[in-house]
Amino acid sequence: MIGRLRGTLLEKQPPWIVVDVGGVGYELETSMTTLLALPAVGEEVQLHTHMAVREDAHLLYGFARGEERQLFRALIKVNGVGPKLALAILSGMDQEAFIRCVMEDDSKALTRLPGVGKKTADRLVVEMRDRFPHWQLEQENGLHALELGASPSAPAADPFADAESALVALGYKPTEASRMLSGLDASLSTEGLIKAALTRKMAG
């Protein structure tokens, strides 16, 4: 199993990235939270990873922090939650916000995430609640802390198109993704647009 990678960040095509490790390019899927924490293309990056082996593919998921990988692994143990939905959850809200929703029985907030209906939200609250008392919550908002340490990436040819593709990959319908991006600051990077769109969505 591959548990950690350190190498050069070669590509960012949200939600996918490619990391060169000793001449081998590893393709990983990441959450938007991790994407915001990544340095610019061409710089060194170190990621915690989770490897999923299926009959038709070996998939690698990358996380900027060990705590995010821990939550991802807990999520995919919930009935009906696979890796794709787990990444969508981690992209829509940071670890602290998700834990708060679960501990406060706020399943309504969870239904704003793509692919999370009322039944799934209720199941997440019930199955995840008992796991959190043993976890240490960070004092500061995790996403904000990541942003402070993030380096800007090179501007994309069409940030809006890339951001829309990333949102669709997370599970949002094309029309919904387009609506989420409508009216946002055109000077934002792809990552900035994705974060702003997700923030708008979660605010209702």
N, C-alpha and C positions, 0 to 999 in steps of 0.2 A: 504494500500500500504506500502511496505517496502522501506524506503528512505535511510537508513544508517545501517551499520552493524559494530560491533566491537567485535572481538573475537580472537581465536587462529587459525593461518593458519595450516590446517592439511595436505593438499595435493596440489601439483602443477602438473597438467597434461595439459600443454598448449593446447588449450586456456582456459581450465577449472581449477578452483581451488575449494577447500572446506574449509569453515571457520566454526569452532566450536563456537557457541554462546550459552552458558548456557547448554551445552550437546546436542544441536541440530546442526547437520551438514548442512550448507547451501551450495549448489552447485551453483557457479556463473561462467558465461563466461566473460572473460576480453579481452581487447586489449593487444597487445604485449607491448605497452607503459606502461600500468598499471602493467603488469607482471614484467617488469624490475624494477619497483618501489617497489615491494613487498619485505618484509624482508624474512629471511630464514624460512623454515618450522619449526613449533613449537613456533614461536614468535607471539606476538600480532600484529594484523592488524586492520586498520579502513578504511572502504570503503564507498564511495557514491554509491548508487544503483539505478537501474531502473528496475521496475517489469513490465513484459509484460504478460497479461492474454489472452490465446488463448483457443479455445474449447478443444484442446487436451493436453494442458500443461500450467503450470505457469512457466515462465522463468525469471531468475534473472541475471542482468548484473552488474558487479562491476567496479568502477573507482577510481583510486588513488586520483584524484583531481575533485573538483566540476566543474571546467571549462571543463574538458573532458566529463563529463556527460552532461553538457549543450550543447556541440557541438554534441554529440551523439543524443540527443533529437531533435536538429535542423535538423540533417541529415535524421532521419527517417521520417521527415515530407515532405521531397522531394519526388516527384512522382517517383516510381520505386526503391527507396532505403529502404530496410528493415534492421532489426537489424544486420543480418549477414554481409551485405555489409558495413554498417556503422562501424562495428568493424574492417573489413578489411581495410577500409580507415584510421581509427585511428591507426591501426597497421603499415600501410605502411609509414605514415608520422605523425609528431607531430602536435599539434594544430596550432602553428605559421606557419609552412610550408604550411599547408592546406589553411589557411587564405591568405597567400601570393599568392598561386596559383590562388585562386578565385579573389583576388583584382587585379592581374596582367593578368587576362584572360588566364592563362597558363593551358588550358584544356589538352594539350598534356602530361604534367607531370602526370595529374590525370589518364590518360589511362594506365599508367604503373602499376596501382593498380589492383588486381584481381577482375574481374567482372565489371570493369568500362570501357565501350566502349566509342566511341566518342560521341554518343548521350547523354549518361548518364553524361559524363564529361561536356558537354556543358550545360546540365540542371543544374548540380551542380553549375557551375559558375553563371548562370543567377539567380537561385532561392536563392542562399546563399549570393550573393554580398551585398544586401541591409541590411542584418542582422549584418554584421561585424562592421560597424562604431561605434556601441554602445558597442562593446566588448573591453575590455582592453587586449592588447597584452603584454605578458611578454617580458622583455628586453633580457633575455637569451633564448637560444634554450631550449624548454621544455624538450625534451628527454635527453639532456645533463644534465640538472639540476636534472632530476629524477635519472640518473645513479649515480650522485655524492652522493645521499642519500640512494642508494639501498644497501642492505646487500646481500652477496653472498648466494646462496642456496646450499643445499647438492648436490653433484655430482650425475647425473643420471647414470643408468646402461648403457645406450646407448644414449648419447646426440644427435648424428646425427639422429637416428631413431625417437626420441622424437621431435626433431626440424622439421624433415620432416613431421611428423604427424600433427604438429601444423600448418605448412604452408599449408598443404592440407586442414585442417579444415577452414583455412581462405579463401579458394577458389582457391588456385593454383593447377594445375594439378600435379600428382605425378612426372611425368618426369621433369616438370618445377621446382618443389620444389627440386628435386635431383640435377638438374643443378645449382640452386641457392646456394646449399650447397657445391658443388664440389670444392675441393681445399682449403677449409677454415681450419683454425688452429684447429687441433684435440684436443688441450688442452682446448678449449673454453667450457663453460657450455652450456646447452640447450638454455638458454636465450641469451647467447652471440652469439651462432650460428644463432639464429633467427634474432637478430638485425643485424648481419653482412650480412646475406642473404638478408634481406629487404633493407639495405643500398645499397648493390650491385645492387639490382633490380632497385631501384629508380634512381641510378646513370646512368642507361642505359647500 
